[in-house]
């Protein structure tokens, strides 16, 4: 298993983040990891518009991610932020139906570059995100991973990773909000 390092997404690390996104067709056809930010793709944005919006959010400190590096090259990331920064989540109606207070932080998506999937990059990204959340003050962290069990699943479709990976980091399931999607929570750094 390679030894990975993590760094927060900042103006200084933007070029490495952008290089990985560009090497992967803008991620999911030009999302640029904007799908959970307001307004995000599907609101008349192009890949170029998403790139510009993401870069502006990074410059303004309104986009958070833990970038994973392998031998100096960014190979993946985990996006996180406060609920106002990342209001758009999957299965939102079911989520709101059972809502018992918003978390302090959300983890909304992971992206791992081709050739690095299923090699521990997502786990390293999650660890890096939790370390950065603790540095930023900590609190209740929530995410929405999938329970895949033994079912073969393409890693490229697991945009929010698996319940098992989160449970290995001490997250607990709180409720199911989709056929395979769960809300998981953990308190960090308080």
C-alpha positions as CSV (number, residue, x, y, z in Angstrom):
1,X,0.0,0.0,0.0
2,X,1.5,3.4,-1.0
3,X,2.1,6.0,1.7
4,X,-0.2,9.0,1.1
5,X,-0.1,12.5,2.5
6,X,-2.9,15.0,2.6
7,X,-3.2,18.7,2.3
8,X,-6.2,21.0,2.5
9,X,-7.6,22.5,-0.7
10,X,-6.3,26.1,-0.8
11,X,-5.2,28.7,-3.3
12,X,-1.7,27.1,-3.0
13,X,-2.9,23.5,-3.7
14,X,-5.4,24.6,-6.4
15,X,-3.1,23.8,-9.3
16,X,-2.7,20.1,-8.1
17,X,-6.5,19.8,-7.6
18,X,-7.1,21.3,-11.0
19,X,-4.6,19.0,-12.7
20,X,-6.4,15.9,-11.4
21,X,-9.8,17.3,-12.3
22,X,-8.6,18.1,-15.8
23,X,-7.0,14.7,-16.3
24,X,-10.4,13.2,-15.5
25,X,-12.6,15.2,-17.9
26,X,-13.7,17.7,-15.3
27,X,-15.0,14.8,-13.1
28,X,-18.4,13.3,-14.0
29,X,-18.6,15.4,-17.2
30,X,-17.6,18.7,-15.8
31,X,-18.9,18.9,-12.3
32,X,-15.6,20.1,-10.8
33,X,-16.9,18.9,-7.5
34,X,-19.6,21.6,-7.5
35,X,-22.7,19.3,-7.3
36,X,-23.2,19.8,-3.6
37,X,-22.5,23.6,-3.6
38,X,-25.3,26.1,-4.4
39,X,-26.2,26.3,-7.3
40,X,-24.0,23.5,-8.8
41,X,-24.4,21.7,-12.1
42,X,-27.8,21.4,-13.6
43,X,-28.4,25.1,-13.2
44,X,-27.2,26.0,-16.6
45,X,-23.5,25.8,-15.8
46,X,-20.9,24.6,-18.2
47,X,-17.7,22.7,-17.1
48,X,-15.8,26.0,-17.6
49,X,-18.4,27.8,-15.4
50,X,-18.1,25.1,-12.7
51,X,-14.3,25.4,-12.8
52,X,-14.5,29.2,-12.4
53,X,-17.0,28.9,-9.6
54,X,-15.0,26.3,-7.7
55,X,-11.8,28.3,-8.0
56,X,-13.6,31.4,-6.7
57,X,-15.0,29.5,-3.8
58,X,-11.4,28.3,-3.0
59,X,-10.1,31.8,-3.2
60,X,-12.9,33.0,-0.8
61,X,-12.4,30.1,1.6
62,X,-15.9,28.7,0.8
63,X,-14.7,25.3,-0.5
64,X,-13.0,22.6,1.7
65,X,-11.4,19.3,0.7
66,X,-8.6,17.1,1.9
67,X,-6.4,16.4,-1.1
68,X,-4.5,13.1,-1.2
69,X,-1.0,13.0,-2.6
70,X,1.1,10.1,-3.8
71,X,4.7,10.9,-4.5
72,X,3.9,14.6,-4.8
73,X,0.9,14.2,-7.2
74,X,-2.7,14.7,-6.2
75,X,-4.6,11.4,-6.8
76,X,-7.9,12.1,-5.0
77,X,-9.9,14.1,-2.5
78,X,-12.7,14.2,0.0
79,X,-14.9,17.3,0.0
80,X,-16.4,18.6,3.2
81,X,-17.9,21.8,4.5
82,X,-20.6,23.4,6.7
83,X,-24.2,22.7,5.7
84,X,-24.6,26.2,4.2
85,X,-21.6,25.6,2.0
86,X,-22.9,22.2,0.9
87,X,-26.7,22.3,1.0
88,X,-27.4,19.9,-1.9
89,X,-27.3,16.3,-0.8
90,X,-28.7,13.1,-2.3
91,X,-32.0,11.8,-0.9
92,X,-32.7,15.2,0.6
93,X,-36.5,14.7,1.1
94,X,-35.9,11.5,3.1
95,X,-33.1,13.3,5.0
96,X,-35.3,16.2,5.9
97,X,-38.2,14.0,7.0
98,X,-36.2,12.5,9.8
99,X,-33.9,15.5,10.6
100,X,-33.0,16.0,14.2
101,X,-30.7,19.0,13.8
102,X,-28.0,19.8,11.3
103,X,-24.4,18.7,11.8
104,X,-21.6,21.2,12.1
105,X,-19.9,19.6,9.0
106,X,-20.8,17.5,6.0
107,X,-18.7,15.2,4.0
108,X,-20.4,15.1,0.6
109,X,-18.1,13.4,-1.9
110,X,-14.9,11.7,-2.8
111,X,-13.1,11.5,-6.1
112,X,-10.2,9.2,-6.8
113,X,-8.3,9.4,-10.1
114,X,-8.2,6.5,-12.5
115,X,-5.5,4.0,-11.7
116,X,-5.7,4.8,-8.0
117,X,-9.1,3.4,-7.0
118,X,-9.4,0.6,-4.5
119,X,-5.9,1.4,-3.1
120,X,-6.8,3.2,0.1
121,X,-6.9,6.8,-1.3
122,X,-10.5,7.4,-0.1
123,X,-9.6,6.2,3.4
124,X,-6.6,8.6,3.4
125,X,-8.8,11.4,2.2
126,X,-11.4,10.7,5.0
127,X,-8.6,10.8,7.6
128,X,-7.2,14.0,6.1
129,X,-10.7,15.6,6.1
130,X,-11.3,14.7,9.8
131,X,-7.9,16.1,10.7
132,X,-8.7,19.4,8.9
133,X,-12.2,19.5,10.5
134,X,-10.6,19.1,13.9
135,X,-8.1,21.9,13.1
136,X,-11.0,24.1,12.1
137,X,-12.8,23.6,15.4
138,X,-14.4,20.2,15.1
139,X,-18.0,19.3,15.9
140,X,-20.5,16.9,14.6
141,X,-19.5,15.5,11.2
142,X,-22.1,13.8,9.0
143,X,-21.9,11.9,5.7
144,X,-24.2,9.9,3.4
145,X,-22.3,6.8,2.2
146,X,-23.7,3.6,0.6
147,X,-24.1,0.2,2.2
148,X,-22.9,-2.1,-0.6
149,X,-22.1,-5.3,1.4
150,X,-20.8,-8.0,-0.8
151,X,-22.5,-6.6,-3.9
152,X,-19.9,-5.8,-6.7
153,X,-20.0,-2.1,-7.2
154,X,-17.9,0.1,-9.5
155,X,-15.7,2.4,-7.4
156,X,-16.5,5.2,-9.9
157,X,-20.1,5.2,-8.7
158,X,-19.3,5.4,-5.0
159,X,-19.1,9.2,-4.9
160,X,-19.6,9.2,-1.1
161,X,-17.7,6.0,-0.3
162,X,-19.1,3.1,1.8
163,X,-20.6,2.8,5.2
164,X,-17.9,0.3,6.1
165,X,-15.1,2.8,5.5
166,X,-16.9,5.4,7.7
167,X,-17.5,2.8,10.4
168,X,-13.8,2.0,10.4
169,X,-13.2,5.7,11.3
170,X,-15.7,5.5,14.2
171,X,-18.8,6.9,12.5
172,X,-22.1,5.4,13.6
173,X,-25.2,4.9,11.4
174,X,-28.1,7.1,12.5
175,X,-30.8,6.3,9.9
176,X,-31.3,5.1,6.3
177,X,-32.4,7.7,3.7
178,X,-32.2,5.7,0.5
179,X,-32.2,2.2,-0.8
180,X,-28.5,1.8,0.1
181,X,-27.7,5.3,1.6
182,X,-27.2,5.9,5.3
183,X,-26.7,9.0,7.4
184,X,-23.5,8.4,9.5
185,X,-22.2,10.7,12.3
186,X,-19.2,11.2,14.4
187,X,-18.1,14.0,16.8
188,X,-14.6,15.3,16.1
189,X,-12.2,17.4,18.1
190,X,-14.5,18.7,20.9
